[in-house]
Amino acid sequence: MTPDSQDPLATHRAVLAGASGFIGGVLQRELRAEGYEVALIGRSSDAVGWHETEAIDAAIDGASLVINLAGKSVNCRYTESNRAEIRRSRVDTTRILRESISRVASPPALWLNSSTATIYRHAEDRPQTESEGEIGTGFSVSIATDWEESFFAGELPQTRRVALRMAIVLGRGGALTPLIRVARLGLGGTQHDGWWFRSLFGSAARRRAGVWHEKRGTKGLQRFSWVHIDDVVAIVRFIRDRPNIDGVVNVCAPEPSDNRRLMALLRRNVGAPVGLPAFRWMLEIAMWVLRTETELVLKSRWVVPERLQNAGYVFRHSTLEHALDELARPAPTATR
């Protein structure tokens, strides 16, 4: 990820917003290792706070690259307060960056903003691409559409904007950690959709809020779109070096799996001989106890990277089996 050398006046500075999470930590390390001065915006002690307008402007002015990953984790219960924070932490932070870029004397050449593959509908019939994908409905989709609307609003003539519609990112310490723990306990079977009491746990209110997962009848065949963290880093590099890429880009592996295959591979890698299936009624209770949502495991996300493949990007990890086998190996020891 070498700094842009085409503009001799540009600094080798990247601004990384929302870098406190798993993806941000990896990108921060990679950017610094390849010569960038990295300025952070967010909640960590070494970052500029979101309320510090002048400091944000100073960080962005003259930077060559801005990457925004800010957003409260969706791995929570969609209460009214959590819904408000999920929206604010995405839409408002994106607006703050957009307004800063519009003000500064030397705006960045490229702004990459996180988005989500969840923007597409529940799909079991065909894959969703940037050109022919269908936007879904409900709370999660409304967050994604508002997020992208804030990102693409207004005119920024000197800054190329790319929204990264990311699938589940796999890596050490990433999204699979809870599922690996479940598999080790012998509960790593398929997750089945189906019937559930609408009247329990405020389901009527949740339906009105758009957070109720509608019954689909899926029996472990819901699609699972994913991407390895190595490819996330490489895709950032790939997009940066190709000025003809702008707009929305699906960041996902070219071969989505499904829930049944995912859980079978996890059981194999942790040495679990059996995995009990979880039915909708079990999931609703378990997710309520764990303070998260059934949508995260029951929605069928069938997304493919049409634009990246058409542009010639070659994935390092194209199959789920290869990606999980790599992550199952011991982490390489750091050398000094």
Secondary structure, DSSP 4 states (H G I P E B T S, - for coil): -PPP-S-TT--SEEEEESTTSHHHHHHHHHHHHTT-EEEEESSSTTSB-TT-HHHHHHHHTT-SEEEE-----S-S---HHHHHHHHHHHHHHHHHHHHHHHHSSS--SEEEEEEEGGGBPP-SSS-B-TTT--B--SHHHHHHHHHHHHHH-S--TT-EEEEEEE-EEESTTSTTHHHHHHHHTT--SPBBP----SSGGGHHHHHHHT-PPPP---BS--EE-EEEHHHHHHHHHHHHT-TT--EEEEES-SS-EEHHHHHHHHHHHHT-S----B-HHHHHHHHHHHT--THHHHS---B--HHHHHTT---S--SHHHHHHHHHSPPPPP--
